[in-house]
Amino acid sequence: MELLICDARGDQPELRPFTLTMRAGLLPTVGEALLQAGLASGPEDPGFSRKGAYGVFGKRKDWDSPIYEGDRLELYSPLLVDPKAVRRKKANQNQDAKF
């Protein structure tokens, strides 16, 4: 099964093809792809245990989510700033400007 792996955890995103070997009669999972690619050692791997560490075509997926032929498995870097905090700060600045 052919996949694309997009590793966006570093400075430059890297897109590379990957061939996943399938077990007979079972759908492969995101976790199996990460293990076979040598990117993770298991579901408790520190780099992938946080929520939103990986996804398929921009949609967050779980470790045991199925993956299909031609999917693009994406690895995301952790957020540097909390988006809720940024929106809250911007809203407070806008409120202060009105008065």
SEFIZA-3560 file (N, C-alpha, C; in Angstrom, 3 decimals):
REM SEFIZA-3560
<numar><xx>0.848</xx><yy>-1.169</yy><zz>0.000</zz><atom>N</atom></numar>
<numar><xx>0.000</xx><yy>0.000</yy><zz>0.000</zz><atom>CA</atom></numar>
<numar><xx>0.896</xx><yy>1.234</yy><zz>0.000</zz><atom>C</atom></numar>
<numar><xx>0.653</xx><yy>2.133</yy><zz>-0.917</zz><atom>N</atom></numar>
<numar><xx>1.454</xx><yy>3.352</yy><zz>-1.056</zz><atom>CA</atom></numar>
<numar><xx>0.818</xx><yy>4.505</yy><zz>-0.282</zz><atom>C</atom></numar>
<numar><xx>1.640</xx><yy>5.200</yy><zz>0.504</zz><atom>N</atom></numar>
<numar><xx>1.223</xx><yy>6.368</yy><zz>1.275</zz><atom>CA</atom></numar>
<numar><xx>2.223</xx><yy>7.487</yy><zz>1.058</zz><atom>C</atom></numar>
<numar><xx>1.844</xx><yy>8.673</yy><zz>1.448</zz><atom>N</atom></numar>
<numar><xx>2.774</xx><yy>9.789</yy><zz>1.538</zz><atom>CA</atom></numar>
<numar><xx>2.864</xx><yy>10.172</yy><zz>3.008</zz><atom>C</atom></numar>
<numar><xx>4.073</xx><yy>10.425</yy><zz>3.484</zz><atom>N</atom></numar>
<numar><xx>4.261</xx><yy>10.880</yy><zz>4.856</zz><atom>CA</atom></numar>
<numar><xx>4.806</xx><yy>12.295</yy><zz>4.795</zz><atom>C</atom></numar>
<numar><xx>4.074</xx><yy>13.213</yy><zz>5.407</zz><atom>N</atom></numar>
<numar><xx>4.487</xx><yy>14.610</yy><zz>5.461</zz><atom>CA</atom></numar>
<numar><xx>4.894</xx><yy>14.910</yy><zz>6.897</zz><atom>C</atom></numar>
<numar><xx>6.179</xx><yy>15.094</yy><zz>7.116</zz><atom>N</atom></numar>
<numar><xx>6.709</xx><yy>15.370</yy><zz>8.449</zz><atom>CA</atom></numar>
<numar><xx>6.918</xx><yy>16.868</yy><zz>8.582</zz><atom>C</atom></numar>
<numar><xx>6.018</xx><yy>17.542</yy><zz>9.299</zz><atom>N</atom></numar>
<numar><xx>6.086</xx><yy>18.991</yy><zz>9.464</zz><atom>CA</atom></numar>
<numar><xx>6.547</xx><yy>19.364</yy><zz>10.867</zz><atom>C</atom></numar>
<numar><xx>7.285</xx><yy>18.465</yy><zz>11.516</zz><atom>N</atom></numar>
<numar><xx>7.727</xx><yy>18.737</yy><zz>12.885</zz><atom>CA</atom></numar>
<numar><xx>8.983</xx><yy>19.580</yy><zz>12.933</zz><atom>C</atom></numar>
<numar><xx>9.728</xx><yy>19.667</yy><zz>11.874</zz><atom>N</atom></numar>
<numar><xx>10.966</xx><yy>20.449</yy><zz>11.858</zz><atom>CA</atom></numar>
<numar><xx>10.757</xx><yy>21.814</yy><zz>11.228</zz><atom>C</atom></numar>
<numar><xx>11.863</xx><yy>22.417</yy><zz>10.812</zz><atom>N</atom></numar>
<numar><xx>11.800</xx><yy>23.734</yy><zz>10.176</zz><atom>CA</atom></numar>
<numar><xx>11.171</xx><yy>23.663</yy><zz>8.794</zz><atom>C</atom></numar>
<numar><xx>11.549</xx><yy>22.657</yy><zz>8.018</zz><atom>N</atom></numar>
<numar><xx>11.033</xx><yy>22.479</yy><zz>6.665</zz><atom>CA</atom></numar>
<numar><xx>10.193</xx><yy>21.205</yy><zz>6.601</zz><atom>C</atom></numar>
<numar><xx>8.952</xx><yy>21.293</yy><zz>6.134</zz><atom>N</atom></numar>
<numar><xx>8.158</xx><yy>20.073</yy><zz>5.960</zz><atom>CA</atom></numar>
<numar><xx>8.798</xx><yy>19.155</yy><zz>4.922</zz><atom>C</atom></numar>
<numar><xx>8.751</xx><yy>17.868</yy><zz>5.201</zz><atom>N</atom></numar>
<numar><xx>9.349</xx><yy>16.885</yy><zz>4.305</zz><atom>CA</atom></numar>
<numar><xx>8.264</xx><yy>15.907</yy><zz>3.857</zz><atom>C</atom></numar>
<numar><xx>8.092</xx><yy>15.774</yy><zz>2.555</zz><atom>N</atom></numar>
<numar><xx>7.098</xx><yy>14.868</yy><zz>1.987</zz><atom>CA</atom></numar>
<numar><xx>7.834</xx><yy>13.714</yy><zz>1.322</zz><atom>C</atom></numar>
<numar><xx>7.519</xx><yy>12.498</yy><zz>1.767</zz><atom>N</atom></numar>
<numar><xx>8.207</xx><yy>11.338</yy><zz>1.178</zz><atom>CA</atom></numar>
<numar><xx>7.228</xx><yy>10.189</yy><zz>0.988</zz><atom>C</atom></numar>
<numar><xx>7.410</xx><yy>9.422</yy><zz>-0.060</zz><atom>N</atom></numar>
<numar><xx>6.556</xx><yy>8.247</yy><zz>-0.274</zz><atom>CA</atom></numar>
<numar><xx>6.949</xx><yy>7.133</yy><zz>0.684</zz><atom>C</atom></numar>
<numar><xx>5.985</xx><yy>6.294</yy><zz>1.026</zz><atom>N</atom></numar>
<numar><xx>6.218</xx><yy>5.179</yy><zz>1.936</zz><atom>CA</atom></numar>
<numar><xx>5.341</xx><yy>4.006</yy><zz>1.508</zz><atom>C</atom></numar>
<numar><xx>5.917</xx><yy>2.806</yy><zz>1.519</zz><atom>N</atom></numar>
<numar><xx>5.175</xx><yy>1.595</yy><zz>1.192</zz><atom>CA</atom></numar>
<numar><xx>4.880</xx><yy>0.846</yy><zz>2.485</zz><atom>C</atom></numar>
<numar><xx>3.611</xx><yy>0.679</yy><zz>2.781</zz><atom>N</atom></numar>
<numar><xx>3.146</xx><yy>0.017</yy><zz>3.998</zz><atom>CA</atom></numar>
<numar><xx>2.822</xx><yy>-1.432</yy><zz>3.678</zz><atom>C</atom></numar>
<numar><xx>3.391</xx><yy>-2.364</yy><zz>4.429</zz><atom>N</atom></numar>
<numar><xx>3.053</xx><yy>-3.775</yy><zz>4.238</zz><atom>CA</atom></numar>
<numar><xx>1.811</xx><yy>-4.084</yy><zz>5.059</zz><atom>C</atom></numar>
<numar><xx>0.850</xx><yy>-4.729</yy><zz>4.418</zz><atom>N</atom></numar>
<numar><xx>-0.441</xx><yy>-4.987</yy><zz>5.049</zz><atom>CA</atom></numar>
<numar><xx>-0.508</xx><yy>-6.416</yy><zz>5.577</zz><atom>C</atom></numar>
<numar><xx>-1.281</xx><yy>-6.569</yy><zz>6.657</zz><atom>N</atom></numar>
<numar><xx>-1.578</xx><yy>-7.907</yy><zz>7.155</zz><atom>CA</atom></numar>
<numar><xx>-2.797</xx><yy>-8.417</yy><zz>6.386</zz><atom>C</atom></numar>
<numar><xx>-2.859</xx><yy>-9.710</yy><zz>6.156</zz><atom>N</atom></numar>
<numar><xx>-3.926</xx><yy>-10.298</yy><zz>5.338</zz><atom>CA</atom></numar>
<numar><xx>-5.298</xx><yy>-10.063</yy><zz>5.960</zz><atom>C</atom></numar>
<numar><xx>-6.197</xx><yy>-9.486</yy><zz>5.179</zz><atom>N</atom></numar>
<numar><xx>-7.587</xx><yy>-9.328</yy><zz>5.580</zz><atom>CA</atom></numar>
<numar><xx>-7.878</xx><yy>-8.215</yy><zz>6.556</zz><atom>C</atom></numar>
<numar><xx>-6.881</xx><yy>-7.451</yy><zz>6.994</zz><atom>N</atom></numar>
<numar><xx>-7.107</xx><yy>-6.385</yy><zz>7.967</zz><atom>CA</atom></numar>
<numar><xx>-6.747</xx><yy>-5.030</yy><zz>7.370</zz><atom>C</atom></numar>
<numar><xx>-7.533</xx><yy>-4.017</yy><zz>7.740</zz><atom>N</atom></numar>
<numar><xx>-7.199</xx><yy>-2.664</yy><zz>7.322</zz><atom>CA</atom></numar>
<numar><xx>-6.021</xx><yy>-2.158</yy><zz>8.148</zz><atom>C</atom></numar>
<numar><xx>-5.037</xx><yy>-1.573</yy><zz>7.504</zz><atom>N</atom></numar>
<numar><xx>-3.915</xx><yy>-1.009</yy><zz>8.275</zz><atom>CA</atom></numar>
<numar><xx>-4.375</xx><yy>0.235</yy><zz>9.032</zz><atom>C</atom></numar>
<numar><xx>-3.691</xx><yy>0.544</yy><zz>10.111</zz><atom>N</atom></numar>
<numar><xx>-4.040</xx><yy>1.709</yy><zz>10.929</zz><atom>CA</atom></numar>
<numar><xx>-2.930</xx><yy>2.753</yy><zz>10.870</zz><atom>C</atom></numar>
<numar><xx>-3.245</xx><yy>3.928</yy><zz>11.346</zz><atom>N</atom></numar>
<numar><xx>-2.269</xx><yy>5.013</yy><zz>11.417</zz><atom>CA</atom></numar>
<numar><xx>-1.089</xx><yy>4.574</yy><zz>12.284</zz><atom>C</atom></numar>
<numar><xx>-1.371</xx><yy>3.919</yy><zz>13.392</zz><atom>N</atom></numar>
<numar><xx>-0.318</xx><yy>3.453</yy><zz>14.287</zz><atom>CA</atom></numar>
<numar><xx>0.630</xx><yy>2.480</yy><zz>13.612</zz><atom>C</atom></numar>
<numar><xx>0.081</xx><yy>1.544</yy><zz>12.831</zz><atom>N</atom></numar>
<numar><xx>0.929</xx><yy>0.592</yy><zz>12.113</zz><atom>CA</atom></numar>
<numar><xx>1.833</xx><yy>1.314</yy><zz>11.123</zz><atom>C</atom></numar>
<numar><xx>1.298</xx><yy>2.319</yy><zz>10.455</zz><atom>N</atom></numar>
<numar><xx>2.108</xx><yy>3.081</yy><zz>9.498</zz><atom>CA</atom></numar>
<numar><xx>3.246</xx><yy>3.803</yy><zz>10.213</zz><atom>C</atom></numar>
<numar><xx>2.960</xx><yy>4.390</yy><zz>11.375</zz><atom>N</atom></numar>
<numar><xx>4.005</xx><yy>5.083</yy><zz>12.131</zz><atom>CA</atom></numar>
<numar><xx>5.074</xx><yy>4.108</yy><zz>12.619</zz><atom>C</atom></numar>
<numar><xx>4.643</xx><yy>2.928</yy><zz>13.052</zz><atom>N</atom></numar>
<numar><xx>5.598</xx><yy>1.913</yy><zz>13.518</zz><atom>CA</atom></numar>
<numar><xx>6.476</xx><yy>1.415</yy><zz>12.377</zz><atom>C</atom></numar>
<numar><xx>5.856</xx><yy>1.083</yy><zz>11.240</zz><atom>N</atom></numar>
<numar><xx>6.619</xx><yy>0.558</yy><zz>10.104</zz><atom>CA</atom></numar>
<numar><xx>7.565</xx><yy>1.602</yy><zz>9.518</zz><atom>C</atom></numar>
<numar><xx>7.176</xx><yy>2.866</yy><zz>9.587</zz><atom>N</atom></numar>
<numar><xx>8.031</xx><yy>3.932</yy><zz>9.060</zz><atom>CA</atom></numar>
<numar><xx>9.185</xx><yy>4.243</yy><zz>10.017</zz><atom>C</atom></numar>
<numar><xx>9.145</xx><yy>3.673</yy><zz>11.217</zz><atom>N</atom></numar>
<numar><xx>10.205</xx><yy>3.910</yy><zz>12.192</zz><atom>CA</atom></numar>
<numar><xx>10.102</xx><yy>5.260</yy><zz>12.876</zz><atom>C</atom></numar>
<numar><xx>8.917</xx><yy>5.854</yy><zz>12.853</zz><atom>N</atom></numar>
<numar><xx>8.729</xx><yy>7.168</yy><zz>13.453</zz><atom>CA</atom></numar>
<numar><xx>8.275</xx><yy>7.089</yy><zz>14.904</zz><atom>C</atom></numar>
<numar><xx>7.639</xx><yy>5.997</yy><zz>15.289</zz><atom>N</atom></numar>
<numar><xx>7.125</xx><yy>5.839</yy><zz>16.651</zz><atom>CA</atom></numar>
<numar><xx>7.462</xx><yy>4.448</yy><zz>17.160</zz><atom>C</atom></numar>
<numar><xx>7.560</xx><yy>4.328</yy><zz>18.468</zz><atom>N</atom></numar>
<numar><xx>7.834</xx><yy>3.019</yy><zz>19.074</zz><atom>CA</atom></numar>
<numar><xx>6.574</xx><yy>2.393</yy><zz>19.653</zz><atom>C</atom></numar>
<numar><xx>5.489</xx><yy>3.153</yy><zz>19.719</zz><atom>N</atom></numar>
<numar><xx>4.225</xx><yy>2.644</yy><zz>20.234</zz><atom>CA</atom></numar>
<numar><xx>3.282</xx><yy>3.792</yy><zz>20.515</zz><atom>C</atom></numar>
<numar><xx>2.043</xx><yy>3.490</yy><zz>20.958</zz><atom>N</atom></numar>
<numar><xx>1.066</xx><yy>4.559</yy><zz>21.206</zz><atom>CA</atom></numar>
<numar><xx>1.474</xx><yy>5.515</yy><zz>22.328</zz><atom>C</atom></numar>
<numar><xx>2.336</xx><yy>5.077</yy><zz>23.231</zz><atom>N</atom></numar>
<numar><xx>2.782</xx><yy>5.939</yy><zz>24.324</zz><atom>CA</atom></numar>
<numar><xx>4.078</xx><yy>6.668</yy><zz>24.005</zz><atom>C</atom></numar>
<numar><xx>4.509</xx><yy>6.634</yy><zz>22.762</zz><atom>N</atom></numar>
<numar><xx>5.720</xx><yy>7.334</yy><zz>22.339</zz><atom>CA</atom></numar>
<numar><xx>5.559</xx><yy>8.820</yy><zz>22.672</zz><atom>C</atom></numar>
<numar><xx>6.535</xx><yy>9.443</yy><zz>23.343</zz><atom>N</atom></numar>
<numar><xx>6.385</xx><yy>10.836</yy><zz>23.767</zz><atom>CA</atom></numar>
<numar><xx>6.098</xx><yy>11.814</yy><zz>22.630</zz><atom>C</atom></numar>
<numar><xx>6.619</xx><yy>11.559</yy><zz>21.452</zz><atom>N</atom></numar>
<numar><xx>6.395</xx><yy>12.467</yy><zz>20.334</zz><atom>CA</atom></numar>
<numar><xx>5.007</xx><yy>12.367</yy><zz>19.729</zz><atom>C</atom></numar>
<numar><xx>4.303</xx><yy>11.268</yy><zz>19.992</zz><atom>N</atom></numar>
<numar><xx>3.006</xx><yy>11.053</yy><zz>19.367</zz><atom>CA</atom></numar>
<numar><xx>1.881</xx><yy>10.806</yy><zz>20.353</zz><atom>C</atom></numar>
<numar><xx>2.144</xx><yy>10.893</yy><zz>21.651</zz><atom>N</atom></numar>
<numar><xx>1.096</xx><yy>10.613</yy><zz>22.630</zz><atom>CA</atom></numar>
<numar><xx>0.170</xx><yy>11.804</yy><zz>22.842</zz><atom>C</atom></numar>
<numar><xx>0.593</xx><yy>13.007</yy><zz>22.462</zz><atom>N</atom></numar>
<numar><xx>-0.275</xx><yy>14.176</yy><zz>22.638</zz><atom>CA</atom></numar>
<numar><xx>-1.378</xx><yy>14.186</yy><zz>21.580</zz><atom>C</atom></numar>
<numar><xx>-2.486</xx><yy>14.786</yy><zz>21.922</zz><atom>N</atom></numar>
<numar><xx>-3.609</xx><yy>14.865</yy><zz>21.000</zz><atom>CA</atom></numar>
<numar><xx>-3.247</xx><yy>15.794</yy><zz>19.838</zz><atom>C</atom></numar>
<numar><xx>-3.588</xx><yy>15.378</yy><zz>18.630</zz><atom>N</atom></numar>
<numar><xx>-3.325</xx><yy>16.198</yy><zz>17.454</zz><atom>CA</atom></numar>
<numar><xx>-1.907</xx><yy>16.114</yy><zz>16.937</zz><atom>C</atom></numar>
<numar><xx>-1.186</xx><yy>15.051</yy><zz>17.259</zz><atom>N</atom></numar>
<numar><xx>0.195</xx><yy>14.918</yy><zz>16.809</zz><atom>CA</atom></numar>
<numar><xx>0.273</xx><yy>14.468</yy><zz>15.357</zz><atom>C</atom></numar>
<numar><xx>-0.798</xx><yy>13.848</yy><zz>14.845</zz><atom>N</atom></numar>
<numar><xx>-0.792</xx><yy>13.346</yy><zz>13.479</zz><atom>CA</atom></numar>
<numar><xx>-2.215</xx><yy>13.340</yy><zz>12.933</zz><atom>C</atom></numar>
<numar><xx>-2.291</xx><yy>13.274</yy><zz>11.606</zz><atom>N</atom></numar>
<numar><xx>-3.589</xx><yy>13.264</yy><zz>10.945</zz><atom>CA</atom></numar>
<numar><xx>-3.445</xx><yy>12.785</yy><zz>9.513</zz><atom>C</atom></numar>
<numar><xx>-4.583</xx><yy>12.704</yy><zz>8.830</zz><atom>N</atom></numar>
<numar><xx>-4.613</xx><yy>12.300</yy><zz>7.432</zz><atom>CA</atom></numar>
<numar><xx>-5.357</xx><yy>13.390</yy><zz>6.662</zz><atom>C</atom></numar>
<numar><xx>-4.676</xx><yy>13.983</yy><zz>5.702</zz><atom>N</atom></numar>
<numar><xx>-5.234</xx><yy>15.071</yy><zz>4.885</zz><atom>CA</atom></numar>
<numar><xx>-5.817</xx><yy>16.188</yy><zz>5.748</zz><atom>C</atom></numar>
<numar><xx>-5.113</xx><yy>16.580</yy><zz>6.807</zz><atom>N</atom></numar>
<numar><xx>-5.526</xx><yy>17.705</yy><zz>7.638</zz><atom>CA</atom></numar>
<numar><xx>-6.561</xx><yy>17.391</yy><zz>8.692</zz><atom>C</atom></numar>
<numar><xx>-6.988</xx><yy>16.169</yy><zz>8.817</zz><atom>N</atom></numar>
<numar><xx>-7.962</xx><yy>15.764</yy><zz>9.837</zz><atom>CA</atom></numar>
<numar><xx>-7.249</xx><yy>14.947</yy><zz>10.899</zz><atom>C</atom></numar>
<numar><xx>-7.402</xx><yy>15.340</yy><zz>12.165</zz><atom>N</atom></numar>
<numar><xx>-6.769</xx><yy>14.587</yy><zz>13.242</zz><atom>CA</atom></numar>
<numar><xx>-7.302</xx><yy>13.169</yy><zz>13.297</zz><atom>C</atom></numar>
<numar><xx>-6.417</xx><yy>12.222</yy><zz>13.528</zz><atom>N</atom></numar>
<numar><xx>-6.793</xx><yy>10.810</yy><zz>13.604</zz><atom>CA</atom></numar>
<numar><xx>-6.251</xx><yy>10.203</yy><zz>14.882</zz><atom>C</atom></numar>
<numar><xx>-6.868</xx><yy>9.102</yy><zz>15.312</zz><atom>N</atom></numar>
<numar><xx>-6.398</xx><yy>8.344</yy><zz>16.464</zz><atom>CA</atom></numar>
<numar><xx>-5.398</xx><yy>7.299</yy><zz>16.012</zz><atom>C</atom></numar>
<numar><xx>-4.717</xx><yy>6.697</yy><zz>16.984</zz><atom>N</atom></numar>
<numar><xx>-3.711</xx><yy>5.671</yy><zz>16.714</zz><atom>CA</atom></numar>
<numar><xx>-4.301</xx><yy>4.508</yy><zz>15.936</zz><atom>C</atom></numar>
<numar><xx>-5.529</xx><yy>4.122</yy><zz>16.267</zz><atom>N</atom></numar>
<numar><xx>-6.135</xx><yy>2.944</yy><zz>15.642</zz><atom>CA</atom></numar>
<numar><xx>-7.092</xx><yy>3.276</yy><zz>14.498</zz><atom>C</atom></numar>
<numar><xx>-7.018</xx><yy>4.485</yy><zz>13.955</zz><atom>N</atom></numar>
<numar><xx>-7.840</xx><yy>4.862</yy><zz>12.805</zz><atom>CA</atom></numar>
<numar><xx>-7.335</xx><yy>4.163</yy><zz>11.544</zz><atom>C</atom></numar>
<numar><xx>-8.243</xx><yy>3.704</yy><zz>10.687</zz><atom>N</atom></numar>
<numar><xx>-7.790</xx><yy>3.035</yy><zz>9.456</zz><atom>CA</atom></numar>
<numar><xx>-7.142</xx><yy>4.032</yy><zz>8.494</zz><atom>C</atom></numar>
<numar><xx>-6.249</xx><yy>3.503</yy><zz>7.682</zz><atom>N</atom></numar>
<numar><xx>-5.573</xx><yy>4.313</yy><zz>6.668</zz><atom>CA</atom></numar>
<numar><xx>-5.711</xx><yy>3.589</yy><zz>5.328</zz><atom>C</atom></numar>
<numar><xx>-5.850</xx><yy>4.348</yy><zz>4.253</zz><atom>N</atom></numar>
<numar><xx>-6.157</xx><yy>3.767</yy><zz>2.950</zz><atom>CA</atom></numar>
<numar><xx>-5.082</xx><yy>4.104</yy><zz>1.924</zz><atom>C</atom></numar>
<numar><xx>-5.110</xx><yy>3.394</yy><zz>0.831</zz><atom>N</atom></numar>
<numar><xx>-4.185</xx><yy>3.590</yy><zz>-0.291</zz><atom>CA</atom></numar>
<numar><xx>-4.213</xx><yy>5.048</yy><zz>-0.738</zz><atom>C</atom></numar>
<numar><xx>-3.036</xx><yy>5.652</yy><zz>-0.873</zz><atom>N</atom></numar>
<numar><xx>-2.929</xx><yy>7.017</yy><zz>-1.381</zz><atom>CA</atom></numar>
<numar><xx>-3.119</xx><yy>8.105</yy><zz>-0.335</zz><atom>C</atom></numar>
<numar><xx>-3.374</xx><yy>7.749</yy><zz>0.925</zz><atom>N</atom></numar>
<numar><xx>-3.537</xx><yy>8.759</yy><zz>1.972</zz><atom>CA</atom></numar>
<numar><xx>-2.222</xx><yy>9.472</yy><zz>2.236</zz><atom>C</atom></numar>
<numar><xx>-2.338</xx><yy>10.705</yy><zz>2.737</zz><atom>N</atom></numar>
<numar><xx>-1.171</xx><yy>11.471</yy><zz>3.152</zz><atom>CA</atom></numar>
<numar><xx>-1.194</xx><yy>11.563</yy><zz>4.681</zz><atom>C</atom></numar>
<numar><xx>-0.293</xx><yy>10.848</yy><zz>5.324</zz><atom>N</atom></numar>
<numar><xx>-0.170</xx><yy>10.851</yy><zz>6.779</zz><atom>CA</atom></numar>
<numar><xx>0.693</xx><yy>12.045</yy><zz>7.157</zz><atom>C</atom></numar>
<numar><xx>0.135</xx><yy>12.937</yy><zz>7.980</zz><atom>N</atom></numar>
<numar><xx>0.821</xx><yy>14.175</yy><zz>8.338</zz><atom>CA</atom></numar>
<numar><xx>1.214</xx><yy>14.154</yy><zz>9.811</zz><atom>C</atom></numar>
<numar><xx>2.431</xx><yy>14.565</yy><zz>10.102</zz><atom>N</atom></numar>
<numar><xx>2.942</xx><yy>14.645</yy><zz>11.465</zz><atom>CA</atom></numar>
<numar><xx>3.078</xx><yy>16.120</yy><zz>11.815</zz><atom>C</atom></numar>
<numar><xx>2.403</xx><yy>16.542</yy><zz>12.883</zz><atom>N</atom></numar>
<numar><xx>2.330</xx><yy>17.957</yy><zz>13.226</zz><atom>CA</atom></numar>
<numar><xx>3.242</xx><yy>18.295</yy><zz>14.404</zz><atom>C</atom></numar>
<numar><xx>3.787</xx><yy>19.503</yy><zz>14.373</zz><atom>N</atom></numar>
<numar><xx>4.578</xx><yy>19.983</yy><zz>15.507</zz><atom>CA</atom></numar>
<numar><xx>3.626</xx><yy>20.528</yy><zz>16.572</zz><atom>C</atom></numar>
<numar><xx>4.052</xx><yy>20.550</yy><zz>17.832</zz><atom>N</atom></numar>
<numar><xx>3.177</xx><yy>21.080</yy><zz>18.878</zz><atom>CA</atom></numar>
<numar><xx>2.956</xx><yy>22.579</yy><zz>18.693</zz><atom>C</atom></numar>
<numar><xx>1.814</xx><yy>23.070</yy><zz>19.166</zz><atom>N</atom></numar>
<numar><xx>1.524</xx><yy>24.495</yy><zz>19.079</zz><atom>CA</atom></numar>
<numar><xx>2.442</xx><yy>25.268</yy><zz>20.009</zz><atom>C</atom></numar>
<numar><xx>2.917</xx><yy>26.406</yy><zz>19.543</zz><atom>N</atom></numar>
<numar><xx>3.785</xx><yy>27.247</yy><zz>20.361</zz><atom>CA</atom></numar>
<numar><xx>2.970</xx><yy>28.205</yy><zz>21.222</zz><atom>C</atom></numar>
<numar><xx>1.779</xx><yy>28.576</yy><zz>20.747</zz><atom>N</atom></numar>
<numar><xx>0.915</xx><yy>29.510</yy><zz>21.451</zz><atom>CA</atom></numar>
<numar><xx>-0.491</xx><yy>28.922</yy><zz>21.461</zz><atom>C</atom></numar>
<numar><xx>-1.187</xx><yy>29.080</yy><zz>22.574</zz><atom>N</atom></numar>
<numar><xx>-2.562</xx><yy>28.602</yy><zz>22.673</zz><atom>CA</atom></numar>
<numar><xx>-3.475</xx><yy>29.528</yy><zz>21.869</zz><atom>C</atom></numar>
<numar><xx>-4.168</xx><yy>29.017</yy><zz>20.835</zz><atom>N</atom></numar>
<numar><xx>-5.015</xx><yy>29.884</yy><zz>20.005</zz><atom>CA</atom></numar>
<numar><xx>-6.150</xx><yy>30.544</yy><zz>20.784</zz><atom>C</atom></numar>
<numar><xx>-6.668</xx><yy>29.869</yy><zz>21.809</zz><atom>N</atom></numar>
<numar><xx>-7.736</xx><yy>30.472</yy><zz>22.619</zz><atom>CA</atom></numar>
<numar><xx>-7.223</xx><yy>31.705</yy><zz>23.355</zz><atom>C</atom></numar>
<numar><xx>-6.016</xx><yy>31.618</yy><zz>23.875</zz><atom>N</atom></numar>
<numar><xx>-5.443</xx><yy>32.746</yy><zz>24.607</zz><atom>CA</atom></numar>
<numar><xx>-5.214</xx><yy>33.934</yy><zz>23.680</zz><atom>C</atom></numar>
<numar><xx>-4.780</xx><yy>33.676</yy><zz>22.457</zz><atom>N</atom></numar>
<numar><xx>-4.544</xx><yy>34.752</yy><zz>21.493</zz><atom>CA</atom></numar>
<numar><xx>-5.861</xx><yy>35.441</yy><zz>21.136</zz><atom>C</atom></numar>
<numar><xx>-6.910</xx><yy>34.648</yy><zz>20.876</zz><atom>N</atom></numar>
<numar><xx>-8.213</xx><yy>35.242</yy><zz>20.545</zz><atom>CA</atom></numar>
<numar><xx>-8.766</xx><yy>36.051</yy><zz>21.722</zz><atom>C</atom></numar>
<numar><xx>-8.607</xx><yy>35.536</yy><zz>22.933</zz><atom>N</atom></numar>
<numar><xx>-9.095</xx><yy>36.232</yy><zz>24.124</zz><atom>CA</atom></numar>
<numar><xx>-8.367</xx><yy>37.566</yy><zz>24.296</zz><atom>C</atom></numar>
<numar><xx>-7.054</xx><yy>37.565</yy><zz>24.103</zz><atom>N</atom></numar>
<numar><xx>-6.270</xx><yy>38.794</yy><zz>24.241</zz><atom>CA</atom></numar>
<numar><xx>-6.680</xx><yy>39.818</yy><zz>23.186</zz><atom>C</atom></numar>
<numar><xx>-6.887</xx><yy>39.353</yy><zz>21.953</zz><atom>N</atom></numar>
<numar><xx>-7.290</xx><yy>40.255</yy><zz>20.868</zz><atom>CA</atom></numar>
<numar><xx>-8.681</xx><yy>40.837</yy><zz>21.137</zz><atom>C</atom></numar>
<numar><xx>-9.603</xx><yy>40.015</yy><zz>21.642</zz><atom>N</atom></numar>
<numar><xx>-10.953</xx><yy>40.498</yy><zz>21.959</zz><atom>CA</atom></numar>
<numar><xx>-10.906</xx><yy>41.534</yy><zz>23.071</zz><atom>C</atom></numar>
<numar><xx>-10.063</xx><yy>41.333</yy><zz>24.074</zz><atom>N</atom></numar>
<numar><xx>-9.941</xx><yy>42.299</yy><zz>25.165</zz><atom>CA</atom></numar>
<numar><xx>-9.351</xx><yy>43.606</yy><zz>24.661</zz><atom>C</atom></numar>
<numar><xx>-8.394</xx><yy>43.545</yy><zz>23.741</zz><atom>N</atom></numar>
<numar><xx>-7.820</xx><yy>44.772</yy><zz>23.176</zz><atom>CA</atom></numar>
<numar><xx>-8.852</xx><yy>45.530</yy><zz>22.386</zz><atom>C</atom></numar>
<numar><xx>-9.709</xx><yy>44.826</yy><zz>21.645</zz><atom>N</atom></numar>
<numar><xx>-10.765</xx><yy>45.475</yy><zz>20.866</zz><atom>CA</atom></numar>
<numar><xx>-11.788</xx><yy>46.121</yy><zz>21.786</zz><atom>C</atom></numar>
<numar><xx>-12.105</xx><yy>45.495</yy><zz>22.906</zz><atom>N</atom></numar>
<numar><xx>-13.051</xx><yy>46.066</yy><zz>23.864</zz><atom>CA</atom></numar>
<numar><xx>-12.478</xx><yy>47.343</yy><zz>24.491</zz><atom>C</atom></numar>
<numar><xx>-11.177</xx><yy>47.314</yy><zz>24.796</zz><atom>N</atom></numar>
<numar><xx>-10.529</xx><yy>48.496</yy><zz>25.384</zz><atom>CA</atom></numar>
<numar><xx>-10.507</xx><yy>49.657</yy><zz>24.396</zz><atom>C</atom></numar>
<numar><xx>-10.389</xx><yy>49.387</yy><zz>23.115</zz><atom>N</atom></numar>
<numar><xx>-10.327</xx><yy>50.433</yy><zz>22.096</zz><atom>CA</atom></numar>
<numar><xx>-11.684</xx><yy>51.119</yy><zz>21.922</zz><atom>C</atom></numar>
<numar><xx>-12.778</xx><yy>50.418</yy><zz>22.236</zz><atom>N</atom></numar>
<numar><xx>-14.121</xx><yy>51.007</yy><zz>22.083</zz><atom>CA</atom></numar>
<numar><xx>-14.398</xx><yy>52.064</yy><zz>23.133</zz><atom>C</atom></numar>
<numar><xx>-13.783</xx><yy>51.941</yy><zz>24.289</zz><atom>N</atom></numar>
<numar><xx>-14.088</xx><yy>52.869</yy><zz>25.407</zz><atom>CA</atom></numar>
<numar><xx>-13.170</xx><yy>54.020</yy><zz>25.461</zz><atom>C</atom></numar>
//
